[in-house]
Amino acid sequence: MTEIQFSRGIKEEVIPDVRLTRSKDGKQGTATFYFKNPAILDKDSTDEITGMYLLDEEGEIACRDVKGKFVNGQADGIEATHVMKSQADWDRFMRFMERYAKENGLGFSKA
């Protein structure tokens, strides 16, 4: 069971667009997630966004850099950034993404 949450215990059903960057030495990287009209922003939702949590069988990866995107004063999306500061962080994130991609039918393409 691999999932993304913005409020603990509430699975986000919208599949994000994910963009990866990595330093030349491969020791650091950044993953930027963009969720278009996520369920957590639904006008009927009363749940508070406390971060982005990537959950899988290995545990949890927590991201605190989460920003709302607004168009004409209306919530339109969420952008979250996860920074990986070591090879181990990168490897752990990639294991999560491989599981998430497999469960949600996502593919990977290099720029």
One Martini backbone bead per residue (centre of mass of N, CA, C, O) as a GRO file, in nm:
protein
  111
    1MET     BB    1   0.086   0.044   0.030
    2THR     BB    2   0.076   0.338  -0.161
    3GLU     BB    3   0.090   0.687  -0.045
    4ILE     BB    4  -0.062   1.014  -0.033
    5GLN     BB    5  -0.048   1.283   0.213
    6PHE     BB    6  -0.172   1.593   0.387
    7SER     BB    7  -0.334   1.428   0.598
    8ARG     BB    8  -0.345   1.225   0.835
    9GLY     BB    9  -0.523   0.939   0.697
   10ILE     BB   10  -0.552   1.091   0.402
   11LYS     BB   11  -0.596   1.005   0.090
   12GLU     BB   12  -0.468   1.093  -0.217
   13GLU     BB   13  -0.616   1.059  -0.542
   14VAL     BB   14  -0.438   1.244  -0.684
   15ILE     BB   15  -0.217   1.246  -0.947
   16PRO     BB   16   0.095   1.350  -0.991
   17ASP     BB   17   0.334   1.564  -1.097
   18VAL     BB   18   0.681   1.467  -1.147
   19ARG     BB   19   0.994   1.631  -1.071
   20LEU     BB   20   1.343   1.577  -1.141
   21THR     BB   21   1.650   1.647  -0.968
   22ARG     BB   22   2.020   1.633  -1.009
   23SER     BB   23   2.321   1.620  -0.926
   24LYS     BB   24   2.618   1.543  -1.072
   25ASP     BB   25   2.710   1.357  -0.816
   26GLY     BB   26   2.424   1.231  -0.689
   27LYS     BB   27   2.372   1.347  -0.375
   28GLN     BB   28   2.144   1.536  -0.489
   29GLY     BB   29   1.785   1.633  -0.472
   30THR     BB   30   1.464   1.697  -0.648
   31ALA     BB   31   1.109   1.693  -0.576
   32THR     BB   32   0.826   1.788  -0.777
   33PHE     BB   33   0.491   1.836  -0.690
   34TYR     BB   34   0.176   1.826  -0.883
   35PHE     BB   35  -0.162   1.913  -0.791
   36LYS     BB   36  -0.465   1.893  -0.956
   37ASN     BB   37  -0.727   1.925  -0.777
   38PRO     BB   38  -0.728   1.828  -0.490
   39ALA     BB   39  -0.921   1.691  -0.241
   40ILE     BB   40  -0.818   1.875  -0.001
   41LEU     BB   41  -0.951   2.141  -0.168
   42ASP     BB   42  -1.222   2.087  -0.120
   43LYS     BB   43  -1.493   2.266  -0.008
   44ASP     BB   44  -1.578   2.015   0.196
   45SER     BB   45  -1.312   2.029   0.327
   46THR     BB   46  -1.161   2.018   0.679
   47ASP     BB   47  -0.877   1.959   0.625
   48GLU     BB   48  -0.546   1.986   0.721
   49ILE     BB   49  -0.245   2.094   0.604
   50THR     BB   50   0.078   1.940   0.727
   51GLY     BB   51   0.180   1.806   0.458
   52MET     BB   52   0.383   1.554   0.300
   53TYR     BB   53   0.307   1.200   0.272
   54LEU     BB   54   0.509   0.914   0.213
   55LEU     BB   55   0.370   0.587   0.185
   56ASP     BB   56   0.506   0.265   0.289
   57GLU     BB   57   0.657  -0.030   0.388
   58GLU     BB   58   0.907   0.149   0.510
   59GLY     BB   59   0.719   0.415   0.557
   60GLU     BB   60   0.814   0.763   0.592
   61ILE     BB   61   0.792   1.069   0.401
   62ALA     BB   62   0.857   1.403   0.487
   63CYS     BB   63   0.701   1.716   0.379
   64ARG     BB   64   0.696   2.085   0.424
   65ASP     BB   65   0.698   2.194   0.120
   66VAL     BB   66   0.383   2.345   0.095
   67LYS     BB   67   0.179   2.478  -0.179
   68GLY     BB   68  -0.054   2.688  -0.289
   69LYS     BB   69  -0.266   2.725  -0.576
   70PHE     BB   70  -0.396   3.020  -0.746
   71VAL     BB   71  -0.704   3.116  -0.927
   72ASN     BB   72  -0.886   3.375  -0.884
   73GLY     BB   73  -0.893   3.288  -0.561
   74GLN     BB   74  -0.868   2.980  -0.632
   75ALA     BB   75  -0.815   2.671  -0.569
   76ASP     BB   76  -0.590   2.456  -0.789
   77GLY     BB   77  -0.330   2.360  -0.612
   78ILE     BB   78  -0.029   2.162  -0.540
   79GLU     BB   79   0.304   2.227  -0.414
   80ALA     BB   80   0.579   1.997  -0.366
   81THR     BB   81   0.898   1.971  -0.188
   82HIS     BB   82   1.174   1.737  -0.213
   83VAL     BB   83   1.476   1.699  -0.036
   84MET     BB   84   1.787   1.543  -0.124
   85LYS     BB   85   2.107   1.497   0.070
   86SER     BB   86   2.147   1.191  -0.031
   87GLN     BB   87   2.179   0.881  -0.151
   88ALA     BB   88   1.980   0.752   0.049
   89ASP     BB   89   1.744   0.945  -0.008
   90TRP     BB   90   1.721   0.884  -0.308
   91ASP     BB   91   1.674   0.577  -0.289
   92ARG     BB   92   1.420   0.590  -0.115
   93PHE     BB   93   1.248   0.758  -0.307
   94MET     BB   94   1.265   0.564  -0.553
   95ARG     BB   95   1.121   0.331  -0.417
   96PHE     BB   96   0.859   0.475  -0.379
   97MET     BB   97   0.807   0.554  -0.681
   98GLU     BB   98   0.797   0.268  -0.794
   99ARG     BB   99   0.549   0.182  -0.633
  100TYR     BB  100   0.357   0.413  -0.712
  101ALA     BB  101   0.369   0.370  -1.017
  102LYS     BB  102   0.266   0.079  -1.024
  103GLU     BB  103  -0.016   0.138  -0.877
  104ASN     BB  104  -0.075   0.407  -1.097
  105GLY     BB  105   0.044   0.392  -1.395
  106LEU     BB  106   0.333   0.506  -1.422
  107GLY     BB  107   0.591   0.695  -1.581
  108PHE     BB  108   0.927   0.739  -1.722
  109SER     BB  109   1.102   1.043  -1.829
  110LYS     BB  110   1.352   1.190  -1.988
  111ALA     BB  111   1.479   1.508  -2.082
   0.00000   0.00000   0.00000
